[in-house]
């Protein structure tokens, strides 16, 4: 958390042996908060000389450290204290992402509210199942010491409802946009308002030049929060921190946004205003916030007997590659052989059930199936017999062809479509096919250069420079034959 802070005010729930006034010992938490703590806090923040004109941010704390994730009771009490002083003359609340008080661009932009000098926090510790201790204190962050003469304390019993709220974990909206509390994909407007505020303050602080951008705004990376760049630009224009030109020639800067994957579905979204001319004297300015973009996975379709799944159309003669579950299928029954038992490992519940890659072709085609093993390279998949010819499937026009996978290869059949990447971040399967006999022979010759895998054991595949050369030659082959070669890919999770 970035804090340009000098002073910290904390409300601390602790196991404390300090003496407490009788009224504080016997009052309920709600009564003490309403009759004792709130009036005291309002009086101190309004009249104490050290708090005069300072921006205040209310948080929950643990051992003096602000917490992005706390509990419902602490957040509820924090909100009550913050709201009790929000309209008091002389007390200023710090800017907070997502706070409706700051979401209207018509209100302008007040960057001084981001310069937090005090944190007002709640820290709590349960003494036993029905008892809680409370302390109000202020800490000077520059001196790392408590403010003399400021503080209140309470300890008493809490009811079942408060106890349940105490045990319920909850993220703190005061930290929205930080790594611990990212935005979700439905909060594109809040993300844009957050980024516009940070970037707008950066624009106001600089004195080099006025940034002027063209009317069209660009966004890279295909991020799910649609139109974030446009929304940021609109907010900045209403704040009068960014000017729009009638033409590209009159602009001296561009604004772009991109979501960078950090870990799994966690992304960091960067919005940047940068000079249009690389030799310009103005500098690039950026702001960022974290968000989650969950991947969309489809479940394996269940196929019983001869029943086939619905046709999924896509460009080219191959339909979309999918993962299906075969049940009571002759392909699964092939596991009776010794090679197949090695190939499949344990069976699904002892029945003839298995997962398979499935694809349709609108024309007669020869199909090959490949697997890019995460951190283990690209291999060609062969059937349970491990014979060289078992890595080839013939797809008849408008019929489905399936390739049964080793049972241990998929612990889950959750999958999504994938581009062909040299270094994918998940296990990825490909079906590549040719409709022309000469094209099929050339493709087969090229694919035979890959190590093959026909058992549940991981087989080292093609990687590094060798894989890059192999891919370059594959691209040349595909370009040569054009419409006669087509491929589809899927990525899966929970593999092995």
N, C-alpha and C positions, 0 to 999 in steps of 0.2 A: 504494500500500500504506500502511495506517495503522499508524504505529509510535509507541508511547509509549516510546521507546527512549533509553537512555543509552550503551550500550556495544555494540560490534560485535566478534565474533570471526570471523575469516575464514581459511579454508584456501585458499591461492592457488597455482594452477599458472601459473607465469609464466616468460618467458624472462629468466632472471636471471644476472648475472655474479658474484653473491656466492659466496664460497668455501663449499664443502660438505665435511662430514666424509667420510673415505674410505668408511666403512661405508654412509653415505647415498648416495654416488655409485654404489656397486656393488650394493646391495641391490635386489631387485625391488620394485615398488610395493606388492604384497600383503605382502611380508615387512616392509617399512618401516612400513606402516600397522599391522600386527599387533604388531611388536616394538618400534617406536620411537614412532610418533605416538599410538596409542591409550593406552598407559600414561602418556605425558606429559600428554595431554589430560585423562585421568581425574584424575591427581594435581593438575593446576593448577585444574580446575574444582571439585574437592572441597576444596582447602585454600587457594587464593589468596583473600585477604580481599576483593578487589573482586568476586568472583563468588558470595560466600556468600549463599544464599537467593534468588538471582535466577533468574527464568524464562529458559530458553534456547530459542531457535528456530534450527533448522538449515536453511540454505538454500544455493543455488548462486549465485555472484556473477560479475559481469563488470566489471572496472575499479572494484571496490568497490561496485557496485550490485546488489542482489538481483534475480535473474532468474526470471520465471514460467515460461519455457521454456528448457531447457538441453539436455543430452545424457545418454544413458543411463549412460555411465561416471561422470560427475560425480554424478548422482543416486544411483547404486549406492554410491559411496564415501561420499556424505553420509549415506545410510541406515545404513551400517555404523558410522560414527562416532556417530550419534545412538543407535542401539541399544546400542552398547558402554557408554554412560553412563546409559541410561534407568533402571537399577535400582541405581545407585550412591547410597548414602546421602548426603544433602546436596546432590545435583544435581537440579534441577527442570526438566522439559521444559515448554515453553509449550504451551497448548491449540492443537490443530490440527484443522481441519474434516476429517472423514472418518477420523480416527485411531481405530482400534477401542478404544484405551485410554480414550476419552472418549465412546463412543457409548451407554453404558448410563446411562439416567436414574437408575437406582437408586444410582449412585455420587454423585449430587448434582451441584451446579454449583460450580466453583471459578473465580471471576472473576479472581482474582489471577494465574492462568496466562495471561490475555490481555494482561497488562501486561508486555510483553517488554522486557527491559533489554539483552539480548545476542542477537546473531545469530551463529550458527556457520555459516560458509559455505565453499563450495568454488568456487574460480575456477581455470580452466585455460586454457592456451595451448599448442598443439603447436609444439615447436621444429623438428622435422622429422618424417618419417613414422614414426619409431620412438622418439622421445625426447620426454620431458615434464618440466617443472620444477614443483616443488611448494613452497609456503611456507605455514606456519601463523602467523597473526598475530591480535592482538586490537586493536580500535579503540574508543576512547571516543567515542560519538556526540555527547555534549554538547560535548566539547572538540575533536572532530574530529581526534583524534590517536591514534597507536598507544600501547598500554599498554607502558611500558618493561619490558624484561627478559622479555617473553613472545614466544615464536616458535620455529619449527622450519622447516627447508627441506630439499628433496630434488630431485634431478634424475637421471633414468635412462631406460632403454629400456623400452618396453611392447611386448607381443606383439600378434599379429594380432587376437586376440579382443578385447583391450582397445581396439585401434585402431578396430575396427568399432563398438564401443560408443561410442567418442568421436565418431564421425561420425553417430550416430543421434540425431536430435532427439526430445525428449520433454518433455511438460508436467510441471511440478512439482506434485504433489498438495498440497504445503504452501500453495499459493496457490488451492486450489479454492474457487470462489465469487466470485473476483475476475474482472474483465473479461477478462483474458488466459487464464484457466483456468475457464470456466463449467461448472456442472453440466450433465449431459445429461438428457433427459426420462425416463430409467430410474432416476434417482437421487433420486426424490422424498423418500425416507426420509432420505437424507443431507442434502438441502437443508433439510428440516424440522428436523433436529437442529442444523444450523448456525444457522438463524434463531432457534431456541428458545434456543440458548446466548447469542447476542448480545442478543436481546430480554430474556431472563431477567436478564442482568447489568444492563441498563438499568432493569429493574423493581426490582432490589435496591438500585441506587444512589439511586433517588428516595425521598424521605421525606414526600411530600405526603399520600398516602393509600394505602389498600390497594385494588388494582384487582380488581373482582368482575365477572365476565361471566356471561351466561346459558349454559345448557347447550348450546344449539344454536349451531353455528359456521357462518359464511357465507364463501364464496369467490367472487370476481368474475372475469369475463374468460374463463372456459372454458379455463383453462390445462391443458395435458396432464398435469403432475405432479399426479395426482388426490389429493384429501384432504390437501393440504399444510397448510391452516389447521387441520384437525382434528388432524393429527399434531403440529403446533407446540403447539396447546393442550394436548394430552395430555402432551407433554414438560414444558411449563411447570407443569402441575398436579403432576406427579411431582417437580419441582424445588421445589415449594411457593412458587413466585414469583407464582403467579396463582391466584385462588380462583374457584370456580364456584358460581353461585347456583341454587337450585331453581326459580326463576321469573324471568321478565324484569323483574318489578317490583322484585326485590331486587338487580338488577344495576346497577352504575354505569358500566360500560364495555362496549364491543364489540370483537371482534377480527376483522379482515378481511385478506384477502390478494389481491394482484392482480399479474399479469405485464404489464409495459409493454414494448412493442417498442422496441428501441434501434436495431438495424440488421439488416435481412434476418431471419435466424433467431435473432439474439441478443436476449434479453430480460433485464430487471432485475425480479426478483420482490421486492415489498415486502410485509412483514407489519406490521400496525399495530394497536396497542391504543389506542383513543381513547375519550373520555368519551361516554356515551350522551346526556347533556344538554349542549347547546351552551354553556350558561352555567355549566358545572361548573368548579371551580377546579383539577381535575386536568388534566394535560397529556397530549397524545398522544405515544406512544413508538413508534418504528419501527426495523426492521432490514431489510437488503436483501442480496441475493446475485444474481449473474448466472447465467443458464442458457441453454442452447440448446434451441429447440423447432423442429426441422426441419419445413418444410411438406411435406405429402404431395401429390405430383403423379402423375397417371396419364399413361401414354403414349398417343399417338394410335393408334387401332385401324386395322389394315390391312384394306382392303376391296378385293377383286379381283372385277371384273365385277359381276354383279347381286347378289352376296352382301351381306347386310345384317348389322350388328352385333346383339348381343343387346339386348333391350329393358331399359332402366333405368327403373324406376318411381319416381315422386315425387308429392307432393300436387298436385292440380290436373290439368287435362287434358293439359298438356305433360309429357313425360318429361324427364329430365335432359339439359341441353345438354352436348354433348361435342365434342371435336376428333377428327376421323377423317382417315385418309389414303385418298384415292380413287386407284385404279389401274385403268387401262384403262377409264375411265368416259367416257361421252359428255359429261359436264359439263366434264371436263378437256380433252376434244378440242375444245371450243369455242374454244380458244386459237389456232386457225388464223386467226382474223380479226385485222385490224390493231389494233382497239381492245383485243382480248383480249391481244395480245402486249404492249401497253403495260401492261395490267392485271396480267399475270402476271410480267412481267420475264423472267428466265432460267427455263427449265423444269428440272424435277428430272431430271437425267441425260439430258435430251433425250427422255424418255418421257412418255406421257400419265399423269402422276402429279401430285397436288396435295393440299393440305390443305383441309378444309372444316369448317364448323360443321354439326352434325347434331342433329336433335331429332325426336321422335315426338309425335304427338297422338292422344289417344283419341277425338277427335271432329274433324269437318271444321273447319278453322280457317285464317285468314289470318295469316301470320307475317311479322314484320319483324325485321331483324337490325341491331343497333347496336354501336358500338365506342367505348369511352371510352379514348382514346389518352393514355398517360401524359404529363402536362404539356402536352397539346395539346387537351384537351376532348372532348366527346361528339359523334359524327357518326352519321349513318345510312349503312349500307353499301348500295351499289348494285352491280349485276352488271357483267360485262365490257363490255357494250354502252353503259353509262353512260346509258341511257334512263331516264326517270322511273319507268316501271313495273317496272324491273328490281330495285327494292329490295323487292318484295313476292313472297312465296312462298305457294302454297296447299298446305296439308297435308291429305291425305285421311285419313279415320279409320283409325287403327292402322297407318299407313304412315310411313316416315321421310322427312323432307324435309331436304335439305342445301343449304348456301350456300357455294360455293367462294370461298376467300379469295385475295387477291393473294399471289403466291408470296413476295415480299419481306416480307410482313407477319409471318410466323412463321419465325424461324431455328431454332426448336425447337417441338415440339408438346406440351410439358409443361404440364399445366393442372390446376386444382382448382376446385371449386365456389366461388361468390362471392355475397355479398349485394350489393344495389344500393347503392353509396355515391356520395356527391357528389364525393369526392376520393379515389379509389382509389390505392393505392401501387404497382399494377402495371397493365399493359394489361388491360382487362376487356371481354368481349363479352357481349351480351345477346340473347336471343330473346324477343320479346313478341308475343303472339298473341290473337286474338279469334275466338270461335265464332259470335257474332251479327253479322249484316250491318250493322246500325246502329252497333253498338259498333266494328266494323272500320272503318267510314267515319270515325267520330269519332277513333279512334286514328290512322288514316292522316293525317288533317288535322293532328293534333297533332305527329306525327313529321316531317311535311314541313317543320316549322319548323327542324329541325336541318340543318346543312350536310351535304351528302352526299359520300361518298368512293367512287370507282369505279376508282382506279388504285393503284399501289404507293406513290405519293407521299403524304406526310403532309398532311392537309388540316386547317387550323385549325378546331376544333370549338367547341361552346357551352361557356362557362366562366363562373365568378364568379356575379354576381347574376343574369345572364340564365339560367344553368343552374339556379339555385335556383328561380327563378320557373317555369321549364319543368317542373322536377320536382314542384313543388307542384301544378301543373295536371294532370300525369300521375297523381299520387296521387288527385286528385279524380275523374279519369276512371275509374281502376281501382275506387275506392270506389263510384262510381255504377253500374258494370256488374257488380260482384261476381264471381260465378263465370264470367262470360262472357269475362273477360280474365285471362290468366295469363302469367307470365314466368319465365325461368331465366337465370342468369348464371354465367360462368366467368372466372377470372383466369389469365393465362399468364405464363411467364417466358422470358427470352432472346428478347425481341421486338426486331426490327430487327437 
